[in-house]
Structures are given as C-alpha cells and as structure tokens.
C-alpha cells in the first residue's frame, strides 16, 4: 500500500548546527502532514504541521517545507541542541480520513 | 493544551492472561481515538480507530478478537489484549484529536510498555 518513508535512518549533528530531516511520501491524496518527536520510552510529541496548500511553515526553531511536486517533506531545526536528540517521524493524513500514517523515523543524534 | 493520559505505563503479564490499557483525554472530548503499536526501533503502526459509542475499525491484519477496544465515553477508550503471548510484547500508544483546538495535530499518550512472559 501507499506509505510514508524517510531517506536517513540516523543523523548526527554538531550542537549549534542546523539539522535537516527528510521524508518522502507516496500518497498523493494526503493533504495534511505532521512532524513528531519521540524520545525514548515516550509517546510522540507534536512539533509542527503543514497543509498541502502551503509549501513552508515556521515555528520556534523549526521549519517544515513541503514539495508536492516530488512528494517530499523536510523538517529543519535551527541551532540544534542536545535536547533535540530523539527520533523524528513525519506523518500524513489522507484527505477524507481521520487516521494518521507514520513514516519510518529518523534518529537525530546531537554531538555536544 | 490537549492532554492524553495513558495507563499503565508499564505492565508485565503472564502468557495467556489479558491486559487492559486505558487512554483518557483529560481536557477535551474525543469522539475518535487511535491505537498504535510500536516495536523496538520501528515506526508506529496503526492498529485500530476507536469510535465513541460504536464498534472500532481495525486495520488489516489486526485481530479484533484479540485486541478488544471499547470507547464507552467521550474521554475514555480502552484496549484489552486478550490471551497475551510473548509476541504481543510491544509499546502501545493511543492518540486523540481535540477538534476544538486550532492545532490540528493529534495528541499522543505516553505509551504502555507491555511485556508478556
């Protein structure tokens, strides 16, 4: 079936640098995308979301970019901090459905 | 903001017994909740959609007789793993959405680590 996937399973970043986490999705019917952060042993935590009528959305230290032409989503974290170390998931919500499908996840390791 | 509470956080049970996990929306009403399962170093896999006052909708491959879902009120959904076996050991997570919130994203519980011995 259609799925959401990620390019990089693990990303190591120096503290203070910017991080970019990528996600490819295949369901062209998806019109809502969400990035979640999951720390070990905890549930996913909402970071930022974007609707398909937008191509960029900014939050506090985070930016999500959406390229519908190539079905690509990215999460940019500015000035990465040790507390940002976690697994990041992109998720999609197909139009007309309530359920959310998760991608495979990227582990972000911040090097002090 | 919207808070989802999940209980228990950890449970160890003997093979063949049943375990009930609770998911509560603390400050909002949720007509729909979702149950996920996550194996180590893997993504969250949706098991079922829990609908208040009606039967749950299960994803393909999920045994509805093994994973019983009850959503009797607007703030509580329960997942019962019946006749648990070691292969059911996993991290179970629920989620819900506050439809009154301007934030569209779904809120997740803190998860339940189930170990079947």
Boltz contact constraints between the chains, C-beta under 6 A:
constraints:
  - contact:
      token1: [A, 34]
      token2: [B, 105]
      max_distance: 6.0
  - contact:
      token1: [A, 42]
      token2: [B, 110]
      max_distance: 6.0
  - contact:
      token1: [A, 43]
      token2: [B, 93]
      max_distance: 6.0
  - contact:
      token1: [A, 43]
      token2: [B, 108]
      max_distance: 6.0
  - contact:
      token1: [A, 43]
      token2: [B, 109]
      max_distance: 6.0
  - contact:
      token1: [A, 43]
      token2: [B, 110]
      max_distance: 6.0
  - contact:
      token1: [A, 43]
      token2: [B, 111]
      max_distance: 6.0
  - contact:
      token1: [A, 44]
      token2: [B, 108]
      max_distance: 6.0
  - contact:
      token1: [A, 46]
      token2: [B, 105]
      max_distance: 6.0
  - contact:
      token1: [A, 49]
      token2: [B, 104]
      max_distance: 6.0
  - contact:
      token1: [A, 49]
      token2: [B, 105]
      max_distance: 6.0
  - contact:
      token1: [A, 98]
      token2: [B, 32]
      max_distance: 6.0
  - contact:
      token1: [A, 99]
      token2: [B, 46]
      max_distance: 6.0
  - contact:
      token1: [A, 99]
      token2: [B, 49]
      max_distance: 6.0
  - contact:
      token1: [A, 100]
      token2: [B, 106]
      max_distance: 6.0
  - contact:
      token1: [A, 102]
      token2: [B, 43]
      max_distance: 6.0
  - contact:
      token1: [A, 102]
      token2: [B, 44]
      max_distance: 6.0
  - contact:
      token1: [A, 104]
      token2: [B, 43]
      max_distance: 6.0
  - contact:
      token1: [A, 105]
      token2: [B, 43]
      max_distance: 6.0
